[in-house]
Amino acid sequence: GFNLFLNGHLQFSSVDEYRYHEALVHPAMPAHGAPVRVLVLGGGDGLALREILKYPSVREVVLVDLDPEMTTLSNHLQLLSELNAHAYSDPRVRVVNQDAMVWLEKASGLFDVAIVDFPDPNSYSLGKLYTTRFYRLLKSKLTQEAAVSIQSTSPLFARSSYWCIIRTLEAAGFSVHPYQTAVPSFGVWGFALAKLQPFSPPTTVPIKLKYLDDQTMASLFTL
């Protein structure tokens, strides 16, 4: 296998990334039901795209990633394009290389699902993407039944940061279910599943996957 690093930080290992990306994407998709328009913020490696495109209801995916070098690499480097199942070649995908907050302020139309896959908030420029202002801006671009999934660092190794993200989402007006999974390359990793109204997290997986099944899906939400 191979690993991808950005600025010295491990982004994924090809050996076990499927555990992370299935956990990131597949709770949100059935939480909506039949998403047509999906937004991906971050995720320039195309691996979340790969999972989203497995759903036949999806007609458009907009991926907003700051770095054109990352999205270009993911499309043209054979190792990466094979791993993401050539997601960037799918006609349903539109790529925007821009700061996510700036783009959201001007974006038109509403989304059924949003997948937020930013790096951990270890700098000011990244920290602004984990604020109530950002989440309220995101909320304004969602349909009433929309579901949002957010990578939220480790609830085991960065406990204060993890629960700060959960509480910030709640303060922005979301109903939130925290969840976690084990990714050998990273250890225990945390996420947040959020909607605009109170809801129960999904307990079934509507499509066949490599890692998640009905039993595993239900276990994600036990912290």
N, C-alpha and C positions, 0 to 999 in steps of 0.2 A: 504494500500500500504506500501512500504518500501523505504528507502533511502540508497544510497551507498556513503560512505565517504572514501576518500584516504588522508592520512596525515591531517585530520581535515577539508578537503575541500569537499563540496558536489559535487558529480559527476553526479548524477541523482536522480530523484524521479520516482518510477514506475508508479505514477499516470499520469504524463504528459511527460515522456521521449520520447514518440512516436512523439511528435511535433518536438523536437530537432533532432531526428535521421532521420525522414522523410525529414526534411529540409536539413540535412547534406548530405544525399545520393542521393535523387531523382532529384535534378537539374543536377547533374553530369552525371547520367546514360543516360538520353535522350539527353544530350548535346553531347555525343559521338554517340549514335544511337543504336548500338548493341555490347556492350562490351563483350569480351570473357575472357580477363585476367584482374583482378582487384587487386589493391594493397591497403591494409589498414594499415596506420601507426598510432600506438596507438589503441584506441578502444578495449582494452582487455576485456571489459564487453560483447562483442559479439553482441551488439545491432545494430551497423552499419552492421555487418555481416548479421544479420537477414534480413535487408532491401535489401542488395545487392543480396542475394540468391533468392529473389522473381523474378529475371529476368532469363528467360529460356536460353538466349544467353550466360550466364556466365558459363564457364567451369572450371576456377581456380580462387581462391581467396587466396592471400598470406597476412597473418596478421602478422605484426611485432610489438611486444610489449615488452618493456624492462623487465617486471615483470612476471616471470613464476607463481608466487602466484596468480596474477590476472587472468590469462588465465585458470589456474587450477580451481580456485574458480568458475569462470563463467561457466565452463563445468560441475562441480560436485555438486555445491550447488543447490538444487532443485529450490529454489526461482529464482535464476538467470538463470539457464538453461531453465526453463519454459518461463521466460520473453524473452530470446533471441531465443526462438523456437528451442532449441537444435542445434544451428548453428554449434557448434564445432563437432557435429557428422556427419555433411555433408561431403561426400568424396571429395567434390570440395575444401575444406578448408585446407590450410597448415599453421601451426603456427610456427613462428620463435621468440624465446625470446632473443632479442639482441638489442643493441643501434641502433636506426634507421639510424643514420648518418653512423655508421661503416658498417652496413649491406648494405646500398645503394652503398657505395664505391666499393663493391665486387659483387653486385647482377648482375645476367645475365638475358637476355631477356628483352622485353619491355612490358609495361602495357597500356591498353586502358583507364582505369580510375584509379585515385588515390584518396582515401578518407583519409584526414589527420585530426586526432582527438586527438591531443596532449592537455595536460593541458595548461592553460595560461602561458605565458613566465615570471614567477615571480622569476626565479633564473637563474644563468648562464647556468647550465646544460640543462634547458629547453629553455633558450633564444637562444642557438645555433641552435635550430630547427626552428627558425623563421628568419634566416639570408639569405642574397643573396647567400651565399655559399651553404647552404642547398637546397634552391629552384633551383639553377642551377644544383646541383647534382640530384635532383628529375627529373628535366627536361630531363636529359640525359637518363632516364629510361622510357621515355614515347614514344608512337607511335605518328605520326604526327598529328593525329586527336584526341588525348587523351584529356580528361577533368579531372580537379582536383578540389576537394572541400575541403576547409580548415576551420575549426572552428577558429574564429578570435576574440574572446572575445566580449564584449558588445559595440556597437557603441553609446550607450546612457550613460553608466556609466564609460566607459574607452575609451572615444572618441579618444584621442591621440594614444593610443595603437592600436586601431582598424585601424585607417587610416595609421598608420606606417606599419602594416602588408600588407595592400593593396598596398602601395607605394613600399614596399620591393619586393613584387611579380612582380610588373611592372618593377622595376630595374633589376630583374633577367631575364627579357625577356618575361614575360607572358602578354597576354591580359586578363584583369580582369573585372568582374562584381561583385561589392559588393552587398550583400543582407542580410536580417534580418528576424527574426520571433519572436513572443512572446511565451515564455515558462514560465508559472506561477511561477515555482520554482526558476527561474533565472531572470525574467523580459525580456526585449528586448535583443535578442542575435544575434550576427553578424557572417557572413560567407563570404567567397570569392569563386567565381566560376571562374576558370582560364583555358585558352587554349593557345596553342602555336601561333595561328593565331587569328586575329580579328573575333568576332562571335556575334550573337544575343543570349541572354539567352532563355532557353526554356519557352514556354507559355502553354504547355499541359503536363499532367501526363499520361504516357502510361499504367499504371496499377491502379487498385482500391486500395486506401489507406484509412487509418483511418482519417487523417487530411488534407493532400494535395489533392486538385482537380485543375482543370484548372484555376479557378478564383483565388484560393489561391496562386498557383504557380506564376502567373503573378504579384500578389501583393507583393511577397517577394522582388522583385527587385526595389520597390519604397521606397527609404529612405527619 
